[in-house]
Amino acid sequence: MPPGTNGLDIRLPNEQAVLARMRGTQDRIADAITTFAGTMRFVYLHALWFAVWITFNEGLFGTSAVWDPYPFGLLTMIVSLEAIFLSTFVMVSQNRQAIREKVRADLDFETNIRSEVWSAHMGHVLGISAEQVEQDVRILLAQNRAKMNDSEPIPTAHRSID
């Protein structure tokens, strides 16, 4: 018997395993680029790159070092292309994040269904009225929604749970 299972056969999919099967090389590359692009190192690297580019092309190291004179058309084109590619990588990563959220939501839903089925079976075995439990749940949900919406509280039917 595997450790920690106490003899129970639990069949819950592992979220990381599901996501790993869906992830290809292109996705890993896009994630790596957007991860790097979202760092201060990326900002500092670009600030340094722009400073060096402008310094050389303003002629501070002599006119022979100038390859892209003001208004820096080549730099503008390179930065524009970089922006296009970075925005595409960000969109790819956002799409992957949406897929990850859907997988998580599906696994949460499956777990909730399993819990509800088990709870119903246990309640039946213990002789608890499913209809009464559902009525109590609806009342509690309505009260909580009212509190969240700053509405008037809904009267409760108090009963002891023994």
Residue pairs with C-beta under 8 A, 6 or more apart in sequence:
1 7
12 107
12 110
12 111
12 114
13 107
13 110
15 103
15 104
15 107
18 103
18 107
19 100
19 103
22 99
22 103
23 96
26 92
27 92
27 96
30 89
30 92
30 93
30 96
31 93
31 96
33 86
33 89
34 86
34 89
34 90
34 92
34 93
36 42
37 86
37 89
37 90
50 75
53 68
53 72
53 75
54 72
54 75
55 61
56 65
56 66
56 67
57 66
57 67
57 68
57 69
57 70
57 72
57 75
58 66
58 70
59 65
59 66
67 74
68 74
68 75
120 130
123 130
123 133
124 130
136 159
139 154
139 156
139 157
142 154
143 153
143 154
143 156
145 151
146 152
146 153
146 154
147 153
